């Protein structure tokens, strides 16, 4: 079972995020190699508009209820609206246009 993938699937389905990062931080703790027990989630969604931080965290915890009860020891949550995310971190820069890369057409 891949806990990280389950977390990602559930959060994507429920929150329809503009940005989602699920990071397994288990390696930073005293757990066996390959563990999936400590995670950080960065979640940006319009569904958080007007919600207090505690309500955002409760909403995430409700979606991950099964994982929290059975598998996850620690869950660090960083929850934002799109405007909060943009204000704190700015927009992601556009990728540069491809200049051809020297490929010869077939």
N, CA, C and O atoms as CSV, one atom per row, in Angstrom:
chain,resi,resn,atom,element,x,y,z
A,1,UNK,N,N,0.844,-1.177,0.000
A,1,UNK,CA,C,0.000,0.000,0.000
A,1,UNK,C,C,0.889,1.240,0.000
A,1,UNK,O,O,1.883,1.287,0.724
A,2,UNK,N,N,0.545,2.234,-0.796
A,2,UNK,CA,C,1.301,3.463,-0.849
A,2,UNK,C,C,0.466,4.571,-0.217
A,2,UNK,O,O,-0.452,5.100,-0.844
A,3,UNK,N,N,0.783,4.912,1.003
A,3,UNK,CA,C,0.026,5.904,1.761
A,3,UNK,C,C,0.090,7.266,1.074
A,3,UNK,O,O,-0.920,7.966,0.990
A,4,UNK,N,N,1.259,7.641,0.588
A,4,UNK,CA,C,1.419,8.935,-0.071
A,4,UNK,C,C,0.471,9.073,-1.262
A,4,UNK,O,O,-0.176,10.107,-1.425
A,5,UNK,N,N,0.389,8.038,-2.090
A,5,UNK,CA,C,-0.526,8.085,-3.239
A,5,UNK,C,C,-1.980,8.178,-2.802
A,5,UNK,O,O,-2.765,8.894,-3.424
A,6,UNK,N,N,-2.352,7.463,-1.737
A,6,UNK,CA,C,-3.723,7.535,-1.222
A,6,UNK,C,C,-4.056,8.941,-0.751
A,6,UNK,O,O,-5.145,9.453,-1.011
A,7,UNK,N,N,-3.116,9.558,-0.062
A,7,UNK,CA,C,-3.323,10.928,0.410
A,7,UNK,C,C,-3.543,11.857,-0.779
A,7,UNK,O,O,-4.484,12.651,-0.793
A,8,UNK,N,N,-2.672,11.751,-1.770
A,8,UNK,CA,C,-2.780,12.613,-2.954
A,8,UNK,C,C,-4.119,12.424,-3.655
A,8,UNK,O,O,-4.783,13.405,-3.989
A,9,UNK,N,N,-4.521,11.188,-3.879
A,9,UNK,CA,C,-5.780,10.909,-4.574
A,9,UNK,C,C,-6.974,11.484,-3.822
A,9,UNK,O,O,-7.850,12.101,-4.428
A,10,UNK,N,N,-7.014,11.289,-2.523
A,10,UNK,CA,C,-8.140,11.780,-1.730
A,10,UNK,C,C,-8.200,13.306,-1.717
A,10,UNK,O,O,-9.272,13.891,-1.867
A,11,UNK,N,N,-7.053,13.942,-1.537
A,11,UNK,CA,C,-7.039,15.403,-1.490
A,11,UNK,C,C,-7.367,16.010,-2.854
A,11,UNK,O,O,-8.068,17.020,-2.933
A,12,UNK,N,N,-6.868,15.404,-3.914
A,12,UNK,CA,C,-7.197,15.885,-5.266
A,12,UNK,C,C,-8.695,15.780,-5.532
A,12,UNK,O,O,-9.305,16.712,-6.056
A,13,UNK,N,N,-9.277,14.658,-5.174
A,13,UNK,CA,C,-10.700,14.431,-5.434
A,13,UNK,C,C,-11.584,15.361,-4.606
A,13,UNK,O,O,-12.583,15.876,-5.109
A,14,UNK,N,N,-11.229,15.575,-3.361
A,14,UNK,CA,C,-12.099,16.353,-2.469
A,14,UNK,C,C,-11.928,17.860,-2.620
A,14,UNK,O,O,-12.916,18.595,-2.605
A,15,UNK,N,N,-10.694,18.331,-2.765
A,15,UNK,CA,C,-10.436,19.769,-2.740
A,15,UNK,C,C,-10.214,20.395,-4.115
A,15,UNK,O,O,-10.251,21.620,-4.236
A,16,UNK,N,N,-9.985,19.589,-5.152
A,16,UNK,CA,C,-9.713,20.111,-6.497
A,16,UNK,C,C,-8.696,21.257,-6.423
A,16,UNK,O,O,-8.985,22.375,-6.851
A,17,UNK,N,N,-7.513,20.976,-5.883
A,17,UNK,CA,C,-6.550,22.049,-5.600
A,17,UNK,C,C,-5.900,22.648,-6.841
A,17,UNK,O,O,-5.744,21.998,-7.874
A,18,UNK,N,N,-5.526,23.925,-6.691
A,18,UNK,CA,C,-4.705,24.590,-7.695
A,18,UNK,C,C,-3.255,24.132,-7.554
A,18,UNK,O,O,-2.485,24.146,-8.514
A,19,UNK,N,N,-2.899,23.723,-6.329
A,19,UNK,CA,C,-1.544,23.252,-6.048
A,19,UNK,C,C,-1.611,22.249,-4.907
A,19,UNK,O,O,-2.295,22.473,-3.908
A,20,UNK,N,N,-0.895,21.144,-5.064
A,20,UNK,CA,C,-0.849,20.127,-4.019
A,20,UNK,C,C,0.537,19.512,-3.977
A,20,UNK,O,O,1.081,19.095,-5.000
A,21,UNK,N,N,1.098,19.463,-2.780
A,21,UNK,CA,C,2.345,18.738,-2.539
A,21,UNK,C,C,2.107,17.823,-1.348
A,21,UNK,O,O,1.643,18.267,-0.297
A,22,UNK,N,N,2.424,16.557,-1.514
A,22,UNK,CA,C,2.392,15.603,-0.406
A,22,UNK,C,C,3.806,15.050,-0.297
A,22,UNK,O,O,4.277,14.341,-1.187
A,23,UNK,N,N,4.474,15.377,0.793
A,23,UNK,CA,C,5.887,15.043,0.950
A,23,UNK,C,C,6.051,14.079,2.119
A,23,UNK,O,O,5.650,14.371,3.246
A,24,UNK,N,N,6.641,12.937,1.830
A,24,UNK,CA,C,6.918,11.944,2.862
A,24,UNK,C,C,8.178,12.381,3.608
A,24,UNK,O,O,9.276,12.350,3.052
A,25,UNK,N,N,8.017,12.783,4.857
A,25,UNK,CA,C,9.139,13.225,5.673
A,25,UNK,C,C,9.571,12.169,6.691
A,25,UNK,O,O,10.282,12.474,7.648
A,26,UNK,N,N,9.144,10.952,6.479
A,26,UNK,CA,C,9.446,9.881,7.429
A,26,UNK,C,C,10.945,9.659,7.607
A,26,UNK,O,O,11.397,9.307,8.696
A,27,UNK,N,N,11.713,9.864,6.545
A,27,UNK,CA,C,13.160,9.640,6.605
A,27,UNK,C,C,13.835,10.560,7.626
A,27,UNK,O,O,14.958,10.294,8.053
A,28,UNK,N,N,13.153,11.640,8.016
A,28,UNK,CA,C,13.709,12.594,8.967
A,28,UNK,C,C,13.468,12.160,10.420
A,28,UNK,O,O,13.858,12.862,11.353
A,29,UNK,N,N,12.833,11.016,10.602
A,29,UNK,CA,C,12.446,10.572,11.935
A,29,UNK,C,C,13.017,9.185,12.226
A,29,UNK,O,O,13.546,8.524,11.332
A,30,UNK,N,N,12.908,8.762,13.449
A,30,UNK,CA,C,13.452,7.481,13.881
A,30,UNK,C,C,12.463,6.361,13.566
A,30,UNK,O,O,11.824,5.806,14.460
A,31,UNK,N,N,12.351,6.043,12.285
A,31,UNK,CA,C,11.453,4.990,11.811
A,31,UNK,C,C,12.212,4.109,10.825
A,31,UNK,O,O,13.238,4.531,10.292
A,32,UNK,N,N,11.732,2.907,10.573
A,32,UNK,CA,C,12.421,2.034,9.617
A,32,UNK,C,C,12.466,2.650,8.214
A,32,UNK,O,O,11.576,3.409,7.829
A,33,UNK,N,N,13.492,2.318,7.475
A,33,UNK,CA,C,13.636,2.782,6.102
A,33,UNK,C,C,12.404,2.392,5.284
A,33,UNK,O,O,11.903,1.274,5.399
A,34,UNK,N,N,11.927,3.312,4.466
A,34,UNK,CA,C,10.765,3.050,3.622
A,34,UNK,C,C,9.432,3.322,4.306
A,34,UNK,O,O,8.376,3.062,3.728
A,35,UNK,N,N,9.470,3.836,5.518
A,35,UNK,CA,C,8.233,4.110,6.260
A,35,UNK,C,C,7.435,5.226,5.601
A,35,UNK,O,O,7.985,6.084,4.911
A,36,UNK,N,N,6.130,5.195,5.827
A,36,UNK,CA,C,5.223,6.245,5.385
A,36,UNK,C,C,4.359,6.636,6.582
A,36,UNK,O,O,3.188,6.267,6.674
A,37,UNK,N,N,4.964,7.385,7.489
A,37,UNK,CA,C,4.265,7.725,8.723
A,37,UNK,C,C,4.260,9.215,9.036
A,37,UNK,O,O,3.467,9.666,9.863
A,38,UNK,N,N,5.117,9.975,8.399
A,38,UNK,CA,C,5.244,11.410,8.658
A,38,UNK,C,C,5.143,12.155,7.315
A,38,UNK,O,O,5.940,11.924,6.406
A,39,UNK,N,N,4.163,13.039,7.209
A,39,UNK,CA,C,3.935,13.738,5.946
A,39,UNK,C,C,3.771,15.234,6.139
A,39,UNK,O,O,3.342,15.706,7.192
A,40,UNK,N,N,4.128,15.969,5.085
A,40,UNK,CA,C,3.831,17.393,4.987
A,40,UNK,C,C,2.929,17.563,3.774
A,40,UNK,O,O,3.204,17.021,2.703
A,41,UNK,N,N,1.843,18.323,3.949
A,41,UNK,CA,C,0.916,18.597,2.862
A,41,UNK,C,C,0.847,20.102,2.654
A,41,UNK,O,O,0.622,20.859,3.599
A,42,UNK,N,N,1.041,20.531,1.414
A,42,UNK,CA,C,0.827,21.916,1.010
A,42,UNK,C,C,-0.370,21.876,0.062
A,42,UNK,O,O,-0.325,21.242,-0.992
A,43,UNK,N,N,-1.442,22.566,0.457
A,43,UNK,CA,C,-2.704,22.478,-0.276
A,43,UNK,C,C,-3.237,23.877,-0.535
A,43,UNK,O,O,-3.468,24.648,0.397
A,44,UNK,N,N,-3.431,24.201,-1.819
A,44,UNK,CA,C,-3.955,25.494,-2.239
A,44,UNK,C,C,-5.268,25.245,-2.975
A,44,UNK,O,O,-5.292,24.599,-4.022
A,45,UNK,N,N,-6.356,25.766,-2.414
A,45,UNK,CA,C,-7.659,25.535,-3.026
A,45,UNK,C,C,-8.607,26.692,-2.737
A,45,UNK,O,O,-8.558,27.284,-1.659
A,46,UNK,N,N,-9.467,27.013,-3.694
A,46,UNK,CA,C,-10.464,28.054,-3.439
A,46,UNK,C,C,-11.480,27.635,-2.379
A,46,UNK,O,O,-12.187,28.485,-1.838
A,47,UNK,N,N,-11.563,26.356,-2.076
A,47,UNK,CA,C,-12.502,25.872,-1.067
A,47,UNK,C,C,-12.160,26.379,0.332
A,47,UNK,O,O,-12.987,26.281,1.239
A,48,UNK,N,N,-10.953,26.918,0.521
A,48,UNK,CA,C,-10.555,27.448,1.816
A,48,UNK,C,C,-10.928,28.920,2.000
A,48,UNK,O,O,-10.709,29.482,3.073
A,49,UNK,N,N,-11.485,29.544,0.970
A,49,UNK,CA,C,-11.843,30.966,1.062
A,49,UNK,C,C,-12.823,31.180,2.214
A,49,UNK,O,O,-13.845,30.500,2.314
A,50,UNK,N,N,-12.492,32.131,3.073
A,50,UNK,CA,C,-13.347,32.472,4.195
A,50,UNK,C,C,-13.270,31.518,5.372
A,50,UNK,O,O,-13.947,31.725,6.379
A,51,UNK,N,N,-12.458,30.480,5.264
A,51,UNK,CA,C,-12.331,29.486,6.343
A,51,UNK,C,C,-11.145,29.822,7.242
A,51,UNK,O,O,-10.072,30.190,6.763
A,52,UNK,N,N,-11.351,29.693,8.541
A,52,UNK,CA,C,-10.262,29.851,9.494
A,52,UNK,C,C,-9.311,28.663,9.367
A,52,UNK,O,O,-9.685,27.604,8.863
A,53,UNK,N,N,-8.098,28.851,9.822
A,53,UNK,CA,C,-7.069,27.815,9.728
A,53,UNK,C,C,-7.525,26.508,10.377
A,53,UNK,O,O,-7.321,25.433,9.813
A,54,UNK,N,N,-8.131,26.591,11.536
A,54,UNK,CA,C,-8.567,25.380,12.233
A,54,UNK,C,C,-9.598,24.606,11.403
A,54,UNK,O,O,-9.577,23.375,11.382
A,55,UNK,N,N,-10.483,25.310,10.731
A,55,UNK,CA,C,-11.489,24.643,9.897
A,55,UNK,C,C,-10.861,24.013,8.657
A,55,UNK,O,O,-11.314,22.963,8.200
A,56,UNK,N,N,-9.839,24.634,8.118
A,56,UNK,CA,C,-9.117,24.049,6.976
A,56,UNK,C,C,-8.469,22.726,7.406
A,56,UNK,O,O,-8.562,21.717,6.707
A,57,UNK,N,N,-7.821,22.758,8.554
A,57,UNK,CA,C,-7.144,21.556,9.046
A,57,UNK,C,C,-8.159,20.465,9.378
A,57,UNK,O,O,-7.920,19.291,9.096
A,58,UNK,N,N,-9.274,20.837,9.967
A,58,UNK,CA,C,-10.311,19.854,10.253
A,58,UNK,C,C,-10.839,19.221,8.975
A,58,UNK,O,O,-11.105,18.019,8.942
A,59,UNK,N,N,-10.993,20.017,7.924
A,59,UNK,CA,C,-11.483,19.493,6.650
A,59,UNK,C,C,-10.506,18.473,6.060
A,59,UNK,O,O,-10.922,17.423,5.570
A,60,UNK,N,N,-9.208,18.783,6.108
A,60,UNK,CA,C,-8.197,17.851,5.609
A,60,UNK,C,C,-8.186,16.588,6.470
A,60,UNK,O,O,-8.153,15.476,5.944
A,61,UNK,N,N,-8.214,16.759,7.780
A,61,UNK,CA,C,-8.213,15.605,8.681
A,61,UNK,C,C,-9.424,14.712,8.455
A,61,UNK,O,O,-9.314,13.491,8.560
A,62,UNK,N,N,-10.573,15.296,8.147
A,62,UNK,CA,C,-11.774,14.501,7.884
A,62,UNK,C,C,-11.609,13.657,6.628
A,62,UNK,O,O,-12.025,12.499,6.595
A,63,UNK,N,N,-11.003,14.232,5.595
A,63,UNK,CA,C,-10.777,13.495,4.347
A,63,UNK,C,C,-9.781,12.358,4.563
A,63,UNK,O,O,-9.901,11.294,3.955
A,64,UNK,N,N,-8.805,12.589,5.426
A,64,UNK,CA,C,-7.744,11.591,5.676
A,64,UNK,C,C,-7.978,10.811,6.965
A,64,UNK,O,O,-7.032,10.284,7.550
A,65,UNK,N,N,-9.205,10.734,7.402
A,65,UNK,CA,C,-9.556,10.091,8.672
A,65,UNK,C,C,-8.985,8.673,8.785
A,65,UNK,O,O,-8.390,8.321,9.803
A,66,UNK,N,N,-9.165,7.877,7.757
A,66,UNK,CA,C,-8.693,6.484,7.783
A,66,UNK,C,C,-7.171,6.413,7.876
A,66,UNK,O,O,-6.631,5.640,8.667
A,67,UNK,N,N,-6.488,7.208,7.081
A,67,UNK,CA,C,-5.025,7.200,7.101
A,67,UNK,C,C,-4.492,7.675,8.454
A,67,UNK,O,O,-3.523,7.123,8.973
A,68,UNK,N,N,-5.130,8.700,9.020
A,68,UNK,CA,C,-4.698,9.201,10.321
A,68,UNK,C,C,-4.916,8.167,11.422
A,68,UNK,O,O,-4.114,8.072,12.350
A,69,UNK,N,N,-5.983,7.402,11.327
A,69,UNK,CA,C,-6.291,6.398,12.349
A,69,UNK,C,C,-5.370,5.184,12.259
A,69,UNK,O,O,-5.077,4.547,13.271
A,70,UNK,N,N,-4.912,4.863,11.044
A,70,UNK,CA,C,-4.199,3.603,10.859
A,70,UNK,C,C,-2.724,3.725,10.498
A,70,UNK,O,O,-1.937,2.841,10.835
A,71,UNK,N,N,-2.334,4.800,9.821
A,71,UNK,CA,C,-0.987,4.815,9.243
A,71,UNK,C,C,-0.145,6.036,9.582
A,71,UNK,O,O,1.062,5.914,9.790
A,72,UNK,N,N,-0.758,7.202,9.641
A,72,UNK,CA,C,-0.005,8.448,9.776
A,72,UNK,C,C,0.243,8.766,11.245
A,72,UNK,O,O,-0.681,8.794,12.057
A,73,UNK,N,N,1.506,9.004,11.565
A,73,UNK,CA,C,1.880,9.398,12.923
A,73,UNK,C,C,1.897,10.920,13.058
A,73,UNK,O,O,1.521,11.460,14.098
A,74,UNK,N,N,2.340,11.612,11.992
A,74,UNK,CA,C,2.430,13.073,12.027
A,74,UNK,C,C,2.056,13.641,10.664
A,74,UNK,O,O,2.447,13.116,9.621
A,75,UNK,N,N,1.284,14.733,10.702
A,75,UNK,CA,C,0.830,15.371,9.461
A,75,UNK,C,C,0.953,16.885,9.633
A,75,UNK,O,O,0.211,17.494,10.402
A,76,UNK,N,N,1.897,17.482,8.908
A,76,UNK,CA,C,2.073,18.935,8.916
A,76,UNK,C,C,1.249,19.508,7.769
A,76,UNK,O,O,1.424,19.118,6.615
A,77,UNK,N,N,0.349,20.437,8.093
A,77,UNK,CA,C,-0.546,20.996,7.083
A,77,UNK,C,C,-0.226,22.463,6.822
A,77,UNK,O,O,-0.076,23.259,7.749
A,78,UNK,N,N,-0.125,22.799,5.548
A,78,UNK,CA,C,0.069,24.172,5.093
A,78,UNK,C,C,-1.056,24.423,4.089
A,78,UNK,O,O,-0.988,23.970,2.947
A,79,UNK,N,N,-2.089,25.145,4.520
A,79,UNK,CA,C,-3.312,25.288,3.734
A,79,UNK,C,C,-3.520,26.748,3.343
A,79,UNK,O,O,-3.434,27.642,4.186
A,80,UNK,N,N,-3.796,26.986,2.053
A,80,UNK,CA,C,-3.893,28.343,1.536
A,80,UNK,C,C,-5.024,28.469,0.516
A,80,UNK,O,O,-5.411,27.502,-0.141
A,81,UNK,N,N,-5.535,29.688,0.409
A,81,UNK,CA,C,-6.356,30.030,-0.750
A,81,UNK,C,C,-5.378,30.422,-1.859
A,81,UNK,O,O,-4.182,30.581,-1.612
A,82,UNK,N,N,-5.888,30.575,-3.067
A,82,UNK,CA,C,-5.025,30.975,-4.184
A,82,UNK,C,C,-4.420,32.352,-3.912
A,82,UNK,O,O,-3.233,32.564,-4.160
A,83,UNK,N,N,-5.223,33.286,-3.406
A,83,UNK,CA,C,-4.720,34.640,-3.140
A,83,UNK,C,C,-3.636,34.637,-2.070
A,83,UNK,O,O,-2.636,35.344,-2.198
A,84,UNK,N,N,-3.826,33.849,-1.017
A,84,UNK,CA,C,-2.807,33.748,0.038
A,84,UNK,C,C,-1.510,33.183,-0.526
A,84,UNK,O,O,-0.428,33.696,-0.239
A,85,UNK,N,N,-1.617,32.140,-1.318
A,85,UNK,CA,C,-0.457,31.494,-1.925
A,85,UNK,C,C,0.299,32.480,-2.813
A,85,UNK,O,O,1.522,32.596,-2.742
A,86,UNK,N,N,-0.465,33.190,-3.654
A,86,UNK,CA,C,0.144,34.144,-4.574
A,86,UNK,C,C,0.820,35.281,-3.801
A,86,UNK,O,O,1.918,35.707,-4.160
A,87,UNK,N,N,0.169,35.772,-2.742
A,87,UNK,CA,C,0.733,36.850,-1.932
A,87,UNK,C,C,2.040,36.411,-1.252
A,87,UNK,O,O,3.008,37.171,-1.204
A,88,UNK,N,N,2.055,35.195,-0.734
A,88,UNK,CA,C,3.233,34.699,-0.020
A,88,UNK,C,C,4.373,34.271,-0.934
A,88,UNK,O,O,5.542,34.526,-0.643
A,89,UNK,N,N,4.027,33.619,-2.036
A,89,UNK,CA,C,5.064,32.986,-2.854
A,89,UNK,C,C,5.119,33.473,-4.288
A,89,UNK,O,O,6.042,33.117,-5.022
A,90,UNK,N,N,4.154,34.279,-4.706
A,90,UNK,CA,C,4.143,34.777,-6.080
A,90,UNK,C,C,3.707,33.711,-7.058
A,90,UNK,O,O,3.442,32.566,-6.692
A,91,UNK,N,N,3.641,34.112,-8.287
A,91,UNK,CA,C,3.254,33.179,-9.349
A,91,UNK,C,C,4.470,32.379,-9.798
A,91,UNK,O,O,5.597,32.872,-9.775
A,92,UNK,N,N,4.231,31.175,-10.193
A,92,UNK,CA,C,5.321,30.360,-10.740
A,92,UNK,C,C,5.699,30.945,-12.097
A,92,UNK,O,O,4.824,31.284,-12.893
A,93,UNK,N,N,6.984,31.064,-12.360
A,93,UNK,CA,C,7.392,31.635,-13.645
A,93,UNK,C,C,7.039,30.703,-14.798
A,93,UNK,O,O,7.014,29.482,-14.642
A,94,UNK,N,N,6.764,31.300,-15.964
A,94,UNK,CA,C,6.493,30.507,-17.155
A,94,UNK,C,C,7.767,29.813,-17.607
A,94,UNK,O,O,8.867,30.335,-17.428
A,95,UNK,N,N,7.611,28.652,-18.185
A,95,UNK,CA,C,8.754,27.942,-18.760
A,95,UNK,C,C,9.169,28.661,-20.040
A,95,UNK,O,O,8.329,29.232,-20.736
A,96,UNK,N,N,10.458,28.634,-20.350
A,96,UNK,CA,C,10.901,29.312,-21.578
A,96,UNK,C,C,10.394,28.572,-22.814
A,96,UNK,O,O,10.158,27.364,-22.789
A,97,UNK,N,N,10.236,29.328,-23.881
A,97,UNK,CA,C,9.820,28.723,-25.153
A,97,UNK,C,C,10.938,27.839,-25.684
A,97,UNK,O,O,12.121,28.142,-25.522
A,98,UNK,N,N,10.551,26.764,-26.308
A,98,UNK,CA,C,11.521,25.866,-26.920
A,98,UNK,C,C,12.125,26.523,-28.153
A,98,UNK,O,O,11.410,27.070,-28.993
A,99,UNK,N,N,13.443,26.461,-28.250
A,99,UNK,CA,C,14.131,27.043,-29.390
A,99,UNK,C,C,14.554,25.990,-30.395
A,99,UNK,O,O,15.378,26.254,-31.270
A,100,UNK,N,N,13.996,24.807,-30.275
A,100,UNK,CA,C,14.297,23.779,-31.257
A,100,UNK,C,C,15.256,22.722,-30.740
A,100,UNK,O,O,15.151,21.558,-31.126
A,101,UNK,N,N,16.164,23.091,-29.899
A,101,UNK,CA,C,17.069,22.134,-29.266
A,101,UNK,C,C,17.985,21.398,-30.231
A,101,UNK,O,O,18.579,20.391,-29.845
A,102,UNK,N,N,18.123,21.853,-31.455
A,102,UNK,CA,C,19.044,21.226,-32.381
A,102,UNK,C,C,18.530,19.923,-32.985
A,102,UNK,O,O,19.295,19.206,-33.630
A,103,UNK,N,N,17.279,19.607,-32.794
A,103,UNK,CA,C,16.712,18.396,-33.374
A,103,UNK,C,C,16.598,18.521,-34.886
A,103,UNK,O,O,16.192,19.556,-35.415
A,104,UNK,N,N,16.956,17.470,-35.550
A,104,UNK,CA,C,16.816,17.434,-36.998
A,104,UNK,C,C,15.510,16.744,-37.339
A,104,UNK,O,O,15.316,15.593,-36.949
A,105,UNK,N,N,14.597,17.408,-38.060
A,105,UNK,CA,C,13.333,16.752,-38.405
A,105,UNK,C,C,13.559,15.498,-39.234
A,105,UNK,O,O,14.469,15.433,-40.061
A,106,UNK,N,N,12.716,14.513,-38.998
A,106,UNK,CA,C,12.853,13.229,-39.708
A,106,UNK,C,C,12.293,13.307,-41.090
A,106,UNK,O,O,12.325,12.320,-41.826
